[in-house]
Amino acid sequence: MNNIFSKFKIPTLIAFTMLSLSSCLKDEGFENGTYGMGGFAGGTFVAVPAASSSPFSISIDSKSGNQPLELFSVNYENVDKAPEDITVTFTKDDAAVTASGLGLTLLPASVLTFTSPNPTVVIKQGTRVSPNFTCQINTGTLDPTKNYGLAFTITSVSKSGVAISKNLKTVVYKIALKNQWDGIYSIVSGLVTRYNSPGVPANDALSGSLAGNSDVHLITSGVNELDIPASGTGSFRWSGNGGIGGIDGLRMSVNAATNLVTWSCAGNATLTNWAGKVNNYVPATKTFTLNFRWNPASSTREYTVVLKYKGPR
């Protein structure tokens, strides 16, 4: 069999490759900094990587006195590392919170402590990423029934010739006090069943008991809402503790009056409460009995689990 390179002259192949690459790079979004990847388009930018995924939900303890609130880092976007220390300055951006459309209450400036009047981070010479910006927050006076909003926007860069990425300069946070169900939960019992099609069990290694699986983290995302990580530490798992895909954005809402639980999933709208099964919380034992299912019309998955409170996150 002939080697593919025998059909082309090497210079021709290289020229074709370079032309293709050049075409890819001549993209207006790259060149004007919209994507925040200026180094690959001949420019140099600073960007907040977290901005591409904001708003972020943060749950925090309610207590008097300052506690650290660790937020975002800043990237130096160039093929080379920072040639000198670069100071990036931000402003607290209340308008961005309002523009998010999430109905958040502005976090009072009085509960925050940071460098005045505007916070900064420094991308050190020879690096590409700043330390995380960390401020202090006093949650003792915050209302536990409200979701607060906090945003910061890059306003200036100390080094001339370094631009600010247009859509990676503002990051928004949704901040709530940890609700009463937030914490780490151990698995008391459980069973997951996978189906090849409705009514036809797969009978595979991923189906079966959840006994021995790792702890589950319930993370405050609202006054009565809890998020479960999509993967890694704290996530729901298959039998045998393998990771589950396709259910990103898994959320449970707890009715504080009835202790009933309602399921939703941003990444899979078919995930709902398993009809006829129990979904509730027992305050006396700090135990959840949970039943949900997804993909009911195709490769159905059914999940039943009992979780018991183990400790704070």
N, C-alpha and C positions, 0 to 999 in steps of 0.2 A: 504493500500500500504506500502511495506517495505521501510524504509529509506535506502538510498544507503550505509550509513556507517555500516549497519547491515551485509552487504555482505563482508566486509573487516575488518581485524583486524587493529586498528588504527596505530600501529607501522609499519605495512607493507605499509600502505598508505603514511605515513610520509617518510619512506625510499624511496619509489618510487618517491615521489615529490622531495626529495633532490637529488636523482640520476639524474632526468630530469633537474633540475636546474644546477647541476654541469656540465652536458653535454653541456648545453647552454653556460655556462661561459667559457668552455675550447675552446675558439675561438681565433685563432692566431691574428686576428685584434684587439681584446681587449687586449690580453697579451702584444703585442708589441707597443701598444699606437696608432695604426692607427686610431681607432675610437675616441680617446680622452676620453674614459670612464674608465680610469685605476682603479678608486676606486672600481668598481664592479668586477675587475678581480685580485685584490690583489696588484695592483701597485698604484702609485700616479703620476698624470700628471698635467701639465698646458696646456690649450688649448684656442684658440680664436674661440668661437662658430660661429662668423660671417664668418669664413673661409669656412664653409661648403656650404655657399650660394654665395660666391664672384664669379665674381666681382659685386660690388654694384655701382649703379649710384647715383651721388650726383650732384645737381644743386645748384649754389651759386651765390650771387649777385656780379656784377662787380663794384668795387669801390677801390679807393686808400686807403691805410692804412690797418692795420691788422684787421681781423675779425676771430672769433673762428671757428674752423673746428673740430666738435666732431665726433670721429670715434669709435673704437671697445673697448670692455671690454675683460678681461681674466678670465677664470674659473679655480678654483682649483678643480680637479677631484679626489675626495676621498669620502668615506662614512662619514668621519668626516670633520669638518671645519678646516681651516688653524690653526695650532698650534702656529704660530708666524707670524709676518709680513713677507710677501714673496715678494721680488722685482723681477719683470720680465722685462728683457731688450730686446729691439728690434733694428733692423737696417732697414733703408730705403732700400728697395729691388727693384732696377731698373730692375734687371734681371727677376723678377717675372712679371713685367709689360710687358716686351718684350715677355716672354713665354706665356702670356695669349692669344696671337694671335688676339687681338682686333684692332690692328693697332693704338694704342694710342700713343700720344706724351708724352714723359716723362715730368712730372711736374717739372719745374726748381727748384732746391734746394734753389735758392735765394728768392723764394716767401714764403717759409715755415720757421717758427720759432718754435723750440722745444728744449728740454734739449740736450745739446751737450756733446759728439758727437752722442750719441744714446739715444732715448727716453726710459722712463720706466713707469710702472704702479706698484702699490702696492696692493696686496691682503692682507687686514688687518687681524690680528689675530681674530679668531672667525667668519670669513666670508668665502664665497666661490667665490665671484665675485668682481673683482676690479672695481673702478670707470672707466668710459669711458676715453680712452686716447684722449686728446684734444690738438691740436696744433693751431698755428695762421697762417693764410694765407692772403697774400696781392694779390688780383686779378687784381689790376689796370693795370698791364703790360701784362696780359694774352690775347691771341688771341680769340675772341668770336667765330671764325669759327672752332676752334679745340676742340677735345676731349682729355683731359689729363689723364694720368695714374699715380697712386700713390700706392705703396705697402709697407707693413711692414712685417717682419718675426721675430718671437721670436728667440733670439740667446743664452740667458742664463737665469738661475733661481738662486736666491740667496740661496735657501735651498737645502742642499745635499739630495740626494735620491729622488728628484722630477724630473721626466723626462719631455721632451717636446714632445707633441703629434705629430706624424709624418705628418699627413695630415690636422691638424688643427692648424698649426703654422704660415701660411702665408695668408694674406688677401689683396685683390686687389680692388682698387677703380677706377671707371671711373668718372672723374670730368669735368663738363662743366659749363660755365657761363649760367645763366638763359636766355633762349631765349625770344623773344618778346611776345610769347603767354603764357608763364608761369603765373599761377595765380589761383585764386579762381573764379569760375563762378556760377552764379545763373541760375536756369532753367526758361526760359521764357515760354516754352510750350513743349509738348512732348507726345508721345504715344508708349506704348510697347504692342506687341501682341504675345501671345504664341499659338502654334499649337500642337495638338495631333499627327498630321501627316500633310504632305504638303496639304494646302488648307482646312484643317479642324481645325478651331479655337477652342482653349480649353474653351474660354468664362469663364475663372476662375478669382479669385480675384486678381491674380498677373498681369493680363492684364488690360490695360486701361490707363488713363491719368497719366502723370508724374507731373502734377501741385501739388505743395506743397512738392515735394521731396527735400531732403537736397542738399546743394551746391556740385558742382563737382570740384575736384582739377586736374588741368593739370600740370604735373611735367616734367620739362626739362629732357630728356634722351639723347639728342644730339642737334646738331646745329638747325635742323629742325624737331626734334622729341619730342613727349610728351607722357608720360605714365599716365594712369589712375589707381588709386589703385584698387586692386582686391576685397577688402572688406573694411568695416569700413568707417572712415571719408574720404570723397572725392570721393567715388566710385559711379558708375552708379547703379541704384536701380530699382526694379520692381515697378509697380504702388502700392501706399501705402507705399513706402519707404523701402520695404524688400530687403535684400541682394541677389545678383545674384551669383550663383556658376558656375564654369566651364569655365570662361573666364579670367583666370589669365594671366598676361602679355599683357594686352590690350594696344595697342600703335597706335597713329595717327601721320602720317608724313605730314607736311604742305609744299607745294611748295611755297616758298617766292615770286616767280615771278607771279604765276597764282592764288595763294590763295586757290588752290584745296587741299583737304584732302584725304589721302589714309590710310585705316585701315589694321592692322595686329594684330595677337594674338598668343603669344608664346604657350599658353595653349590650344588653339583650332584653328587648321589650317583652319577650315571651316568658321571662321569669316572673312567677307570681306565687301567691299562697297556694298550697296544695289543698284543693277544695275538700272539705269534710275532715281535715286533719287539724290538730291543735297547733296554734301559734300564740303562745302567751308567756308571761313572766310572773313568777311567784316571788313577791318581795320578801316573804319570811325566810326563804331559803336562798334567795338571790340566784334563782335558776330559770333559765329559758328552755322551753320546749318548742322546737322549731321544725316546720315542715314546708318545703318549697319545691317547685319543679320548674323545668324549662324545656324548650323544644317539644311541646306536647304533640305537634302534628308530624314530627319526623323522628329524629333520634332522641327520644325522650330521656330526660335525666330526673330522677327523684331523690330528694335528700331529706333525711330525718335525723335530728340530732338534739341531744339534751346537753346544755352548757351550764356549768356552775361557776360562780364568781370565785376567782383565785386571788386576785390582788390588783392594785392600781398599775397602770402602764407607766 
